[in-house]
Amino acid sequence: MASWFWGTTGRWPKCCRLFFGASLIVALVVLKPVSVLAETSDNRSLRIAYVEFPPITYQASDGRPAGSFIELTRKIAVEAGYEPEFLFLPISRVYLYLRNGRIDVWPGSANVPALNGEVL
């Protein structure tokens, strides 16, 4: 790991964690209501894509989602009243699913040229 970025704790700096948390809350509030797929009043699930990018996001040996962003995303989604449903996808499928509404959130970079005009 790059100690110049991670420091000695092996965790994201507090400013990055706060920025990501605030960004995800905005995404949950703004993007979920305009999801292409219909939502019923009793369906509070949130489809969240993740890719192989350890230690941030990755699929553990037992097949479950793991990583620092996974845990943070899970906590924020639950606090917002959603039941997170994590989907492990290749990055090209993440782009496609964001465009067509098959996923609601991707805790990744918004500066992707292929997603211009599609994400916040």
Solvent accessible surface area in square Angstrom, and as a share of the most:
residue,aa,sasa,rsa
1,M,164,0.73
2,A,36,0.28
3,S,82,0.53
4,W,214,0.75
5,F,62,0.26
6,W,34,0.12
7,G,39,0.38
8,T,146,0.85
9,T,102,0.59
10,G,31,0.30
11,R,133,0.49
12,W,49,0.17
13,P,43,0.27
14,K,133,0.56
15,C,92,0.55
16,C,35,0.21
17,R,73,0.27
18,L,113,0.56
19,F,152,0.63
20,F,21,0.09
21,G,9,0.08
22,A,58,0.45
23,S,47,0.30
24,L,6,0.03
25,I,90,0.46
26,V,76,0.44
27,A,16,0.12
28,L,3,0.01
29,V,99,0.57
30,V,74,0.42
31,L,49,0.24
32,K,15,0.06
33,P,103,0.65
34,V,109,0.63
35,S,30,0.19
36,V,107,0.61
37,L,77,0.38
38,A,101,0.78
39,E,73,0.33
40,T,82,0.48
41,S,117,0.75
42,D,126,0.65
43,N,65,0.34
44,R,101,0.37
45,S,31,0.20
46,L,0,0.00
47,R,41,0.15
48,I,0,0.00
49,A,0,0.00
50,Y,4,0.01
51,V,25,0.14
52,E,97,0.44
53,F,125,0.52
54,P,80,0.50
55,P,58,0.36
56,I,10,0.05
57,T,6,0.04
58,Y,68,0.26
59,Q,70,0.31
60,A,30,0.23
61,S,129,0.84
62,D,93,0.48
63,G,39,0.37
64,R,165,0.60
65,P,30,0.19
66,A,18,0.14
67,G,13,0.13
68,S,53,0.34
69,F,28,0.12
70,I,0,0.00
71,E,78,0.35
72,L,45,0.22
73,T,0,0.00
74,R,80,0.29
75,K,125,0.53
76,I,19,0.09
77,A,0,0.00
78,V,87,0.50
79,E,155,0.70
80,A,44,0.34
81,G,42,0.40
82,Y,26,0.10
83,E,114,0.51
84,P,18,0.11
85,E,79,0.36
86,F,31,0.13
87,L,52,0.26
88,F,79,0.33
89,L,19,0.09
90,P,75,0.47
91,I,73,0.37
92,S,77,0.50
93,R,107,0.39
94,V,0,0.00
95,Y,43,0.16
96,L,88,0.44
97,Y,27,0.10
98,L,31,0.15
99,R,104,0.38
100,N,58,0.30
101,G,6,0.06
102,R,125,0.46
103,I,6,0.03
104,D,11,0.05
105,V,6,0.03
106,W,41,0.14
107,P,10,0.06
108,G,40,0.39
109,S,62,0.40
110,A,52,0.41
111,N,140,0.72
112,V,20,0.12
113,P,109,0.69
114,A,52,0.40
115,L,0,0.00
116,N,114,0.59
117,G,85,0.82
118,E,87,0.39
119,V,40,0.23
120,L,124,0.61
